[in-house]
Amino acid sequence: MAAPDFSFPKKEKLCSQKVISDLFLSGRSFIRYPFRVVLLTFEEPQEVPAKILISVSKRRFKRAYKRNLIKRRVREAYRLNKHLLIPLLEKNKVFTAIAFVYLPTEIKTFNEIEGAMKETLKDLIRRLSLSEDTETT
């Protein structure tokens, strides 16, 4: 078994304005505190199975250094735990765009964010598995 890939290259970052607007207009969402997760699956193959976007509200955190701190923590938590999600997507040939929107009004510690990210990814896997089961039957 190969070791998990802990990198987070540019091709895994969601940058396309068209895809971002489609994601927020027609994507499914759920809340798994401290994140609101918005998910959009693609029919056509993409270069990577999951592209992600991390959003922190300017209304809740006025100072850019606080927003950047939170985004760095969320990005690192995703990078360290994406091995829970990526193999499932590759195996089922599912391609997704995912947005993680940070909801709290206070800055959480990295350990809190990482624990929440693990639970969020597990919930995301469960939701993707359920949607695939219902489509095939």
WODA-V438653 format. One record per residue. N is the residue number from 1. PSI is psi in whole degrees, 0 to 359 (NA if undefined). Layout:
BEGIN
<<N;PSI> <N;PSI>>
END
This chain:
BEGIN
<<1;133> <2;149> <3;147> <4;147> <5;115> <6;15> <7;166> <8;77> <9;167> <10;325> <11;344> <12;356> <13;137> <14;113> <15;340> <16;121> <17;324> <18;314> <19;321> <20;316> <21;320> <22;320> <23;312> <24;337> <25;317> <26;6> <27;156> <28;148> <29;156> <30;159> <31;126> <32;94> <33;132> <34;22> <35;148> <36;123> <37;127> <38;131> <39;134> <40;126> <41;148> <42;146> <43;317> <44;149> <45;143> <46;173> <47;334> <48;152> <49;333> <50;128> <51;136> <52;157> <53;138> <54;128> <55;135> <56;129> <57;130> <58;335> <59;323> <60;327> <61;99> <62;325> <63;130> <64;325> <65;330> <66;317> <67;317> <68;321> <69;313> <70;316> <71;321> <72;317> <73;317> <74;317> <75;317> <76;319> <77;319> <78;314> <79;319> <80;341> <81;6> <82;343> <83;347> <84;330> <85;314> <86;314> <87;323> <88;315> <89;317> <90;318> <91;318> <92;2> <93;49> <94;136> <95;128> <96;157> <97;131> <98;133> <99;130> <100;112> <101;121> <102;124> <103;324> <104;162> <105;358> <106;160> <107;120> <108;156> <109;163> <110;320> <111;321> <112;316> <113;318> <114;318> <115;317> <116;323> <117;318> <118;313> <119;321> <120;316> <121;322> <122;318> <123;320> <124;317> <125;315> <126;316> <127;321> <128;321> <129;318> <130;319> <131;326> <132;323> <133;320> <134;331> <135;327> <136;343> <137;NA>>
END
